[in-house]
Amino acid sequence: MVTVTITTKFHNPSLSRRKEWQHAARLYRDTKQFCIDGWENGDFDKSVTTASIDNDLYSAIQNQAIREAKADHSKDGEVRYRESQPFAVNNQNWEIDTTENGTVVVGSPCISQWWYTPIEVYDDIVDPVDRLVKGDANKTRLQIYRRGDDWFCTFNIEYDADTSGETAIGVDIGERHILAVTAYGEGESMLVSGDEAKYVRRKYRSLRESLSEAGALRARNRVGDKEQRRIKDLNHKLSRRLIRFAEQFENPVIRIEDLEGIRENSSWSGVHSWHFHQLQQFMTYKAERAGIRVEEVDPSRTSQECSACGSMGTRDEDHFLCSECGRGRHADLNASENIAQREGEPCTA
Ligand SMILES: [Zn+2]
């Protein structure tokens, strides 16, 4: 299941509906506080219904307010809602649709009527919104709220991941080659040398050491900052290259080892493991923005097994040789082929 959280702006809502939304947000707060106070004072029990709520909100909104108050009341401590609250309706009581000219519109109840208002569909959310409009995805609760002069809505879109026709992109992160990438079944791969990362690490380490000897602590810390910036730039560059590679293929899904695996397969542990963690985060984040799923896979024996037959092989520097089927392969690409073939867990940025 894929869940995408959508937060977007309403496009030029009229003054009358902004006024009504503002009013609804206040009534929503009042409704929730009314329930909390009633439960605390023993005026009514938990089974309170909209019949007890005396205001002009649509009952679907009142129901949602009761549900939310109930959830807040079940937590420890006193509940006081000081400001107006985002008002909300459950998934069944709002709509999303397109007008004849293709504008995406959110329809939801309020006080006097249902309002249908265009929303901004920016590039990052075109795909999930399109699925929802076509009926290929489910929506959750809708919340409407104000920030500054603008009005926003937020909701989740959920759909089953389409795994048919996917191209698995296996990514091995290592030291000799910082990236070894294979598009499984496509016969395409990419190797990125680890020299630049090694150079940065070595350069700043020796700088730090000489400054330590000289007792120049502040200068030493500045070197640390510079090194972090260099590595960050490098990680941005590497993750961009990966996304560009993946985008060449039909329905790419990126598979990477979990962090433990990356640590095990390299000597860059300890202080330098944040490099990998950051690289993994950047890759996941950029992939998400490009609409590409990322999965973490079990990292065990990815560099020892033959990616063709699964038997154990031997590694001699960059060369992997399978002792069973006799296949020879670049060692890091063999590992990335193993990673590509494993089923993984969704990885989120
Ligand atoms: Zn083999």
Boltz pocket constraint, residues with backbone or C-beta under 6 A from the ligand:
constraints:
  - pocket:
      binder: B
      contacts: [[A, 306], [A, 307], [A, 308], [A, 309], [A, 310], [A, 311], [A, 322], [A, 323], [A, 324], [A, 325], [A, 326], [A, 327]]
      max_distance: 6.0
